Amino acid sequence: MKKIITFIGAGNMTRSLVAGLIQDSTDMQIRVSDPDVEQLATIYQYSSNIEGFTDNVLAIEGVDIVVLAVKPQIFQRVCESISNSVQEQKLLIISIAAGVTLASMREWLGDEISTVRCMPNTPALVQAGATGLFASPAVSDEQRSLAEMVMRSVGITIWLEDEAKLDAVTAVSGSGPAYFFLFMEAMQTAAKELGLDEQQARLLVLQTALGSAKLALESDDDVAILRQKVTSKGGTTAAALAVLTEKQLPEMVAQAMSAAKERARELAQG
Ligand SMILES: NC(=O)c1ccc[n+]([C@@H]2O[C@H](COP(=O)([O-])OP(=O)(O)OC[C@H]3O[C@@H](n4cnc5c(N)ncnc54)[C@H](OP(=O)(O)O)[C@@H]3O)[C@@H](O)[C@H]2O)c1
């Protein structure tokens, strides 16, 4: 039978996930709930079969999956308002809210709920995301597959065997886009100092970032080997890498990611 999925919150992430599910031609009936009818209208562009609701309790009546896609600040309020219905229907809950733990969700939704906690990242908005997933013990194999299918519609997914590892995922792929943006920003500034104009600098830097990631994903070599292959002794790349190594770029990256993981842990603990 056709599964029914409700997204609560008609914002950026819901738009991407709905677009991804429709692109994947998944056989699901999609509902979206948001108190703002104008927000809801932004979702209807993807399919005329999407059902819109302004009441979360009505929106989850008779469904199989609920995706909680509201900001962490209002998450508790939304959970408490739907908890009776979630418990009665034994629904699968998928949460994409950053830093909201399973313990908190159990407190607000009930002990026995089937929950998959996800940590997606912003490239999900262009269907190139990376998501870490963790399932509560009550989640069945079928529900795991369903959760994976939903999140795979906006990129790659990896399952974690331990909820605490979501803090590491936050430090790697959650915050990761910003590290690459900073590096690209610095490269663009340097490119202009070397004489290129704004547009030339932007295009060369962004295409190089995209091409390098594509090459690494499609290659059998790992990134250290790929780096060695483009670095000939005494050449231009070697001159640049010598500066980055001398300035301790790898140590800086390790420290930065460790700080992100620690902050994720603190935020999850409230
Ligand atoms: N965007 C990302 O790349 C990203 C990455 C990782 C994780 N996340 C997580 O994904 C979640 C959603 O993020 P987002 O960027 O999609 O947020 P968003 O664009 O702000 O979308 C949230 C939507 O929920 C609506 N809303 C507010 N109260 C509601 C209620 N009581 N019931 C139903 N809907 C309600 C909001 O309406 P108003 O605007 O009127 O308040 C808004 O339309 C967040 O928890 C965030 O931490 C996002």
Ligand as a Chemical Component Dictionary entry (heavy atoms), coordinates in Angstrom:
data_LIG
# 
_chem_comp.id                   LIG 
_chem_comp.type                 NON-POLYMER 
_chem_comp.pdbx_formal_charge   0 
_chem_comp.three_letter_code    LIG 
# 
loop_
_chem_comp_atom.comp_id 
_chem_comp_atom.atom_id 
_chem_comp_atom.alt_atom_id 
_chem_comp_atom.type_symbol 
_chem_comp_atom.charge 
_chem_comp_atom.model_Cartn_x 
_chem_comp_atom.model_Cartn_y 
_chem_comp_atom.model_Cartn_z 
_chem_comp_atom.pdbx_ordinal 
LIG N1  N1  N 0  18.726 24.284 6.046  1  
LIG C1  C1  C 0  19.686 23.378 6.172  2  
LIG O1  O1  O 0  20.569 23.262 5.323  3  
LIG C2  C2  C 0  19.725 22.431 7.353  4  
LIG C3  C3  C 0  20.838 21.588 7.520  5  
LIG C4  C4  C 0  20.835 20.693 8.610  6  
LIG C5  C5  C 0  19.743 20.658 9.475  7  
LIG N2  N2  N 1  18.701 21.516 9.285  8  
LIG C6  C6  C 0  17.579 21.464 10.233 9  
LIG O2  O2  O 0  16.376 21.328 9.511  10 
LIG C7  C7  C 0  15.312 21.979 10.222 11 
LIG C8  C8  C 0  14.551 22.859 9.242  12 
LIG O3  O3  O 0  15.467 23.812 8.692  13 
LIG P1  P1  P 0  15.029 24.779 7.516  14 
LIG O4  O4  O 0  16.250 25.468 7.045  15 
LIG O5  O5  O -1 14.164 24.041 6.556  16 
LIG O6  O6  O 0  14.120 25.817 8.369  17 
LIG P2  P2  P 0  13.039 26.860 7.838  18 
LIG O7  O7  O 0  13.304 27.189 6.411  19 
LIG O8  O8  O 0  12.951 27.948 8.850  20 
LIG O9  O9  O 0  11.683 26.006 7.865  21 
LIG C9  C9  C 0  10.932 25.736 9.017  22 
LIG C10 C10 C 0  9.471  26.007 8.681  23 
LIG O10 O10 O 0  8.664  25.603 9.782  24 
LIG C11 C11 C 0  7.628  26.564 9.930  25 
LIG N3  N3  N 0  6.994  26.490 11.232 26 
LIG C12 C12 C 0  7.120  27.320 12.313 27 
LIG N4  N4  N 0  6.325  26.904 13.316 28 
LIG C13 C13 C 0  5.677  25.790 12.876 29 
LIG C14 C14 C 0  4.731  24.908 13.461 30 
LIG N5  N5  N 0  4.269  25.090 14.716 31 
LIG N6  N6  N 0  4.264  23.875 12.715 32 
LIG C15 C15 C 0  4.690  23.667 11.473 33 
LIG N7  N7  N 0  5.613  24.470 10.870 34 
LIG C16 C16 C 0  6.090  25.516 11.564 35 
LIG C17 C17 C 0  8.381  27.851 9.687  36 
LIG O11 O11 O 0  7.490  28.923 9.515  37 
LIG P3  P3  P 0  8.005  30.427 9.930  38 
LIG O12 O12 O 0  9.129  30.742 9.015  39 
LIG O13 O13 O 0  6.777  31.243 9.700  40 
LIG O14 O14 O 0  8.420  30.350 11.374 41 
LIG C18 C18 C 0  9.151  27.486 8.430  42 
LIG O15 O15 O 0  8.341  27.597 7.280  43 
LIG C19 C19 C 0  15.956 22.754 11.371 44 
LIG O16 O16 O 0  15.700 22.089 12.582 45 
LIG C20 C20 C 0  17.439 22.745 11.052 46 
LIG O17 O17 O 0  18.218 22.651 12.234 47 
LIG C21 C21 C 0  18.664 22.395 8.246  48 
# 
loop_
_chem_comp_bond.comp_id 
_chem_comp_bond.atom_id_1 
_chem_comp_bond.atom_id_2 
_chem_comp_bond.value_order 
_chem_comp_bond.pdbx_ordinal 
LIG N1  C1  SING 1  
LIG C1  O1  DOUB 2  
LIG C1  C2  SING 3  
LIG C2  C3  SING 4  
LIG C2  C21 DOUB 5  
LIG C3  C4  DOUB 6  
LIG C4  C5  SING 7  
LIG C5  N2  DOUB 8  
LIG N2  C6  SING 9  
LIG N2  C21 SING 10 
LIG C6  O2  SING 11 
LIG C6  C20 SING 12 
LIG O2  C7  SING 13 
LIG C7  C8  SING 14 
LIG C7  C19 SING 15 
LIG C8  O3  SING 16 
LIG O3  P1  SING 17 
LIG P1  O4  DOUB 18 
LIG P1  O5  SING 19 
LIG P1  O6  SING 20 
LIG O6  P2  SING 21 
LIG P2  O7  DOUB 22 
LIG P2  O8  SING 23 
LIG P2  O9  SING 24 
LIG O9  C9  SING 25 
LIG C9  C10 SING 26 
LIG C10 O10 SING 27 
LIG C10 C18 SING 28 
LIG O10 C11 SING 29 
LIG C11 N3  SING 30 
LIG C11 C17 SING 31 
LIG N3  C12 SING 32 
LIG N3  C16 SING 33 
LIG C12 N4  DOUB 34 
LIG N4  C13 SING 35 
LIG C13 C14 SING 36 
LIG C13 C16 DOUB 37 
LIG C14 N5  SING 38 
LIG C14 N6  DOUB 39 
LIG N6  C15 SING 40 
LIG C15 N7  DOUB 41 
LIG N7  C16 SING 42 
LIG C17 O11 SING 43 
LIG C17 C18 SING 44 
LIG O11 P3  SING 45 
LIG P3  O12 DOUB 46 
LIG P3  O13 SING 47 
LIG P3  O14 SING 48 
LIG C18 O15 SING 49 
LIG C19 O16 SING 50 
LIG C19 C20 SING 51 
LIG C20 O17 SING 52 
# 
